[in-house]
Amino acid sequence: MRDIMNVLLSEKAQNQYDRLNEPMRGRIALAVKKLEAEPPQGDIKRLKGVGGYRVRVGSYRMLFDIKDDVILVYKIDSRGNIYKGR
């Protein structure tokens, strides 16, 4: 059993991350670091109906999927916008 998960950001999530202000980028980076733990740490909830997971980082959310030992973060946005267009 591994002690570290591999966390990847999709191109869209990377672009969203790059547009964040510096303090929020630091908080998101810390949340990504916590996702690398086995099991992933943080305020994580399974999404109902559509599958996948979300992690809460203040007023922001990161949506991700887990496949084998890889976590793919595919969206980073504010709480008010994250679920639109899913």
KESE-160968 format. One record per residue: residue in three letters; z, x, y of N, C-alpha, C in turn. Coordinates in Angstrom, 2 decimals, padded with zeros to 5 digits, m for minus. Last residue first. Layout:
// residues N
['ala'; [Z; X; Y]; [Z; X; Y]; [Z; X; Y]]
...
***
This chain:
// residues 86
['arg'; [m014.94; m021.89; 021.65]; [m014.67; m021.24; 020.37]; [m015.57; m021.77; 019.32]]
['gly'; [m014.97; m022.81; 024.27]; [m016.20; m022.30; 023.67]; [m016.02; m021.60; 022.34]]
['lys'; [m011.65; m021.98; 025.04]; [m012.88; m022.65; 025.46]; [m014.08; m022.01; 024.78]]
['tyr'; [m009.44; m020.48; 024.48]; [m009.90; m021.39; 023.43]; [m011.16; m022.15; 023.81]]
['ile'; [m008.96; m018.91; 026.80]; [m009.20; m018.28; 025.50]; [m009.82; m019.21; 024.47]]
['asn'; [m008.25; m019.94; 029.29]; [m009.67; m019.79; 028.95]; [m009.94; m019.39; 027.52]]
['gly'; [m005.49; m020.04; 029.60]; [m006.28; m021.20; 030.00]; [m007.74; m021.14; 029.57]]
['arg'; [m004.64; m017.48; 028.84]; [m004.28; m018.63; 028.01]; [m005.15; m019.84; 028.32]]
['ser'; [m007.27; m015.07; 029.27]; [m006.07; m015.78; 029.71]; [m005.85; m017.01; 028.84]]
['asp'; [m008.47; m013.00; 026.51]; [m008.63; m013.78; 027.74]; [m007.31; m014.45; 028.10]]
['ile'; [m010.37; m011.55; 024.12]; [m009.17; m011.32; 024.92]; [m009.38; m012.07; 026.23]]
['lys'; [m011.75; m011.61; 020.86]; [m011.70; m012.21; 022.19]; [m010.35; m011.91; 022.83]]
['tyr'; [m011.67; m010.25; 018.46]; [m012.98; m010.67; 018.94]; [m012.94; m011.35; 020.30]]
['val'; [m010.38; m007.76; 016.52]; [m010.08; m008.54; 017.72]; [m011.42; m008.93; 018.32]]
['leu'; [m010.01; m007.39; 013.22]; [m011.07; m007.42; 014.22]; [m010.65; m008.34; 015.35]]
['ile'; [m008.35; m005.34; 011.04]; [m008.13; m006.43; 011.98]; [m009.22; m006.32; 013.04]]
['val'; [m008.52; m004.41; 007.68]; [m009.12; m004.30; 009.01]; [m008.81; m005.56; 009.82]]
['asp'; [m008.02; m004.48; 004.99]; [m007.06; m003.75; 005.83]; [m007.62; m003.51; 007.24]]
['asp'; [m009.27; m007.62; 004.48]; [m008.77; m006.46; 003.75]; [m007.75; m005.72; 004.62]]
['lys'; [m009.39; m008.94; 007.56]; [m010.19; m008.85; 006.34]; [m009.83; m007.53; 005.67]]
['ile'; [m008.36; m011.08; 010.06]; [m007.93; m010.01; 009.16]; [m008.79; m010.07; 007.91]]
['asp'; [m009.27; m011.74; 013.46]; [m009.36; m012.05; 012.04]; [m008.87; m010.84; 011.26]]
['phe'; [m008.07; m012.84; 016.70]; [m008.51; m011.85; 015.72]; [m008.56; m012.43; 014.33]]
['leu'; [m007.58; m013.11; 020.18]; [m007.95; m013.78; 018.94]; [m008.49; m012.74; 017.97]]
['met'; [m005.02; m012.72; 022.45]; [m006.07; m012.00; 021.72]; [m006.32; m012.79; 020.44]]
['arg'; [m004.08; m013.97; 025.65]; [m004.12; m014.12; 024.21]; [m005.24; m013.23; 023.67]]
['tyr'; [m001.80; m013.84; 028.48]; [m003.06; m013.57; 027.81]; [m002.93; m013.78; 026.31]]
['ser'; [000.63; m013.97; 029.63]; [m000.25; m015.13; 029.85]; [m001.63; m014.92; 029.22]]
['gly'; [002.03; m012.04; 027.12]; [002.27; m012.67; 028.42]; [001.41; m013.90; 028.55]]
['val'; [000.25; m012.18; 024.55]; [000.66; m011.03; 025.37]; [000.83; m011.57; 026.79]]
['arg'; [000.04; m013.45; 021.31]; [000.35; m013.73; 022.71]; [000.83; m012.46; 023.39]]
['val'; [m002.57; m013.56; 019.03]; [m001.34; m012.86; 019.42]; [m001.17; m013.10; 020.92]]
['arg'; [m004.00; m015.59; 016.49]; [m003.89; m015.22; 017.89]; [m002.57; m014.47; 018.07]]
['tyr'; [m006.41; m015.82; 013.81]; [m005.07; m015.66; 014.34]; [m005.14; m015.42; 015.83]]
['gly'; [m008.40; m017.86; 011.55]; [m008.13; m016.71; 012.39]; [m006.70; m016.74; 012.91]]
['gly'; [m009.38; m021.35; 011.75]; [m009.03; m020.11; 011.07]; [m008.84; m018.97; 012.06]]
['val'; [m009.77; m023.83; 012.77]; [m010.88; m022.89; 012.87]; [m010.62; m021.58; 012.14]]
['gly'; [m007.32; m025.25; 011.90]; [m008.66; m025.81; 011.92]; [m009.78; m024.79; 011.88]]
['lys'; [m005.03; m023.21; 013.72]; [m005.28; m024.36; 012.86]; [m006.73; m024.81; 012.99]]
['leu'; [m004.33; m019.80; 013.61]; [m005.02; m020.88; 014.31]; [m005.35; m022.00; 013.34]]
['arg'; [m001.16; m018.31; 013.23]; [m002.42; m018.67; 012.59]; [m003.03; m019.84; 013.36]]
['lys'; [000.31; m016.12; 015.60]; [000.26; m017.43; 014.96]; [m001.13; m017.63; 014.36]]
['ile'; [002.48; m013.60; 016.74]; [001.25; m013.94; 016.04]; [001.36; m015.33; 015.44]]
['asp'; [003.85; m011.61; 018.61]; [003.91; m013.08; 018.62]; [002.59; m013.61; 018.07]]
['gly'; [004.28; m008.74; 016.41]; [004.00; m009.40; 017.68]; [004.12; m010.90; 017.53]]
['gln'; [002.71; m006.82; 013.76]; [003.87; m007.25; 014.55]; [003.40; m007.95; 015.83]]
['pro'; [001.34; m006.81; 010.44]; [001.15; m006.80; 011.89]; [002.36; m007.40; 012.62]]
['pro'; [003.45; m005.27; 007.85]; [002.52; m006.30; 008.36]; [002.41; m006.23; 009.89]]
['glu'; [002.06; m002.57; 009.27]; [001.90; m003.38; 008.05]; [003.24; m003.99; 007.72]]
['ala'; [000.63; m002.06; 012.56]; [001.73; m001.99; 011.59]; [001.43; m002.87; 010.38]]
['glu'; [m001.35; m002.70; 014.35]; [m001.64; m001.67; 013.35]; [m000.57; m001.57; 012.29]]
['leu'; [m000.27; m004.39; 016.20]; [m001.09; m004.99; 015.15]; [m001.39; m003.99; 014.03]]
['lys'; [000.89; m002.59; 017.96]; [001.77; m003.36; 017.08]; [001.00; m004.02; 015.95]]
['lys'; [m001.44; m001.75; 019.27]; [m000.67; m000.78; 018.51]; [000.27; m001.49; 017.53]]
['val'; [m002.05; m004.11; 020.61]; [m002.98; m003.61; 019.58]; [m002.26; m002.61; 018.68]]
['ala'; [000.09; m004.18; 022.39]; [m000.04; m005.24; 021.39]; [m000.98; m004.82; 020.26]]
['leu'; [m000.54; m001.93; 023.95]; [000.71; m001.94; 023.17]; [000.65; m003.01; 022.07]]
['ala'; [m002.90; m002.87; 025.12]; [m002.95; m001.67; 024.26]; [m001.69; m001.59; 023.39]]
['ile'; [m001.85; m004.96; 026.65]; [m002.78; m005.27; 025.55]; [m002.84; m004.09; 024.58]]
['arg'; [m000.36; m003.48; 028.50]; [000.31; m004.44; 027.62]; [m000.55; m004.81; 026.42]]
['gly'; [m002.40; m001.99; 029.74]; [m001.32; m001.31; 029.05]; [m000.59; m002.24; 028.08]]
['arg'; [m003.88; m004.07; 030.88]; [m004.50; m003.21; 029.87]; [m003.45; m002.47; 029.07]]
['met'; [m002.06; m004.97; 032.77]; [m002.36; m005.83; 031.62]; [m003.04; m005.03; 030.52]]
['pro'; [m002.08; m002.78; 034.61]; [m000.84; m003.16; 033.90]; [m001.10; m004.02; 032.66]]
['glu'; [m004.93; m002.74; 035.39]; [m004.28; m001.64; 034.66]; [m002.98; m002.05; 033.96]]
['asn'; [m006.79; m005.76; 034.70]; [m006.13; m004.83; 035.60]; [m005.31; m003.84; 034.77]]
['leu'; [m009.79; m006.01; 032.62]; [m008.40; m006.33; 032.95]; [m007.83; m005.33; 033.95]]
['arg'; [m012.27; m005.15; 031.80]; [m012.20; m005.87; 033.06]; [m010.77; m006.21; 033.49]]
['asp'; [m011.86; m004.05; 029.27]; [m012.24; m003.15; 030.37]; [m012.13; m003.83; 031.73]]
['tyr'; [m011.46; m006.39; 027.74]; [m010.37; m005.43; 027.94]; [m010.65; m004.54; 029.16]]
['gln'; [m014.05; m007.42; 027.73]; [m012.98; m008.19; 028.35]; [m011.79; m007.29; 028.66]]
['asn'; [m015.34; m005.37; 026.30]; [m015.75; m005.67; 027.68]; [m014.67; m006.45; 028.42]]
['gln'; [m013.99; m005.64; 023.85]; [m013.90; m004.38; 024.60]; [m014.28; m004.59; 026.05]]
['ala'; [m014.80; m008.20; 023.09]; [m013.39; m007.96; 023.37]; [m013.21; m006.67; 024.16]]
['lys'; [m017.57; m007.67; 022.71]; [m017.13; m008.66; 023.69]; [m015.67; m008.42; 024.09]]
['glu'; [m017.46; m005.84; 020.60]; [m018.06; m005.43; 021.88]; [m017.61; m006.37; 022.99]]
['ser'; [m014.21; m006.01; 019.03]; [m015.64; m006.32; 019.10]; [m016.16; m005.87; 020.45]]
['leu'; [m011.96; m003.53; 018.06]; [m012.32; m004.50; 019.09]; [m013.81; m004.73; 019.03]]
['leu'; [m009.93; m003.00; 015.18]; [m011.18; m002.78; 015.89]; [m011.37; m003.87; 016.93]]
['val'; [m007.40; m001.45; 013.40]; [m007.69; m002.48; 014.41]; [m008.95; m002.08; 015.16]]
['asn'; [m006.20; m001.00; 010.26]; [m007.24; m000.50; 011.14]; [m007.60; m001.63; 012.10]]
['met'; [m002.70; m000.68; 009.57]; [m003.94; m001.45; 009.52]; [m004.92; m000.81; 010.49]]
['ile'; [m000.49; 001.36; 007.79]; [m001.21; 001.15; 009.04]; [m002.49; 000.36; 008.77]]
['asp'; [000.53; 001.75; 005.32]; [001.50; 001.43; 006.36]; [000.83; 001.12; 007.69]]
['arg'; [m000.83; 000.53; 002.22]; [m000.93; 001.30; 003.46]; [000.13; 000.86; 004.46]]
['met'; [000.00; 000.84; m001.19]; [000.00; 000.00; 000.00]; [000.00; 000.88; 001.25]]
***
